[in-house]
């Protein structure tokens, strides 16, 4: 049962990630603005990617944490 829930969370997160990397959403960040010397588009892509990695890691490690306790 828990594997099914984990699979559903991973699929939902993947769909959300695909939505965040589509053209209409990316075009919002495609401005000639620099944030701390980094173009806004690059910063957007980097932050979304890092957050996605953290979310995927937390979803896949939930079973391992519960077994440790």
C-alpha positions as CSV (number, residue, x, y, z in Angstrom):
1,X,0.0,0.0,0.0
2,X,2.7,2.5,0.9
3,X,4.5,1.8,-2.3
4,X,1.4,2.8,-4.2
5,X,1.2,6.1,-2.4
6,X,4.9,6.7,-2.9
7,X,4.5,6.0,-6.7
8,X,1.5,8.4,-6.8
9,X,3.5,11.2,-5.1
10,X,6.4,10.7,-7.5
11,X,4.1,10.8,-10.5
12,X,2.3,14.0,-9.2
13,X,5.7,15.7,-8.5
14,X,6.9,14.8,-12.0
15,X,3.8,16.2,-13.6
16,X,4.2,19.4,-11.6
17,X,7.9,19.6,-12.5
18,X,7.0,19.2,-16.2
19,X,4.5,22.0,-15.8
20,X,7.1,24.3,-14.2
21,X,9.4,23.7,-17.2
22,X,6.9,24.5,-19.9
23,X,7.3,27.5,-22.1
24,X,4.5,29.7,-20.6
25,X,5.9,29.4,-17.1
26,X,9.5,29.7,-18.2
27,X,8.7,32.9,-20.2
28,X,7.6,34.5,-16.9
29,X,11.2,34.3,-15.7
30,X,12.7,35.2,-19.0
31,X,13.4,38.8,-18.2
32,X,16.5,40.9,-18.5
33,X,16.9,41.0,-14.7
34,X,20.0,40.1,-12.7
35,X,19.6,38.7,-9.2
36,X,23.0,38.8,-7.4
37,X,24.7,38.9,-10.8
38,X,22.8,35.8,-12.1
39,X,20.2,36.1,-14.8
40,X,16.7,35.5,-13.5
41,X,16.0,32.6,-15.9
42,X,19.1,30.7,-14.8
43,X,18.2,31.3,-11.2
44,X,14.6,30.0,-11.8
45,X,15.8,26.8,-13.5
46,X,18.4,26.2,-10.8
47,X,16.0,26.7,-7.9
48,X,13.2,24.6,-9.4
49,X,15.7,21.8,-10.1
50,X,17.2,21.9,-6.5
51,X,13.7,21.9,-5.0
52,X,12.7,19.0,-7.2
53,X,15.7,17.0,-6.1
54,X,14.9,17.7,-2.4
55,X,11.3,16.7,-2.9
56,X,12.1,13.5,-4.8
57,X,14.7,12.6,-2.1
58,X,12.3,13.2,0.7
59,X,9.6,11.0,-1.0
60,X,11.9,8.1,-1.7
61,X,13.5,8.2,1.8
62,X,10.3,8.1,3.8
63,X,10.2,4.3,4.1
64,X,13.8,4.2,5.1
65,X,13.3,6.7,7.9
66,X,10.3,4.8,9.3
67,X,12.2,1.5,9.4
68,X,15.0,3.2,11.3
69,X,12.7,4.3,14.1
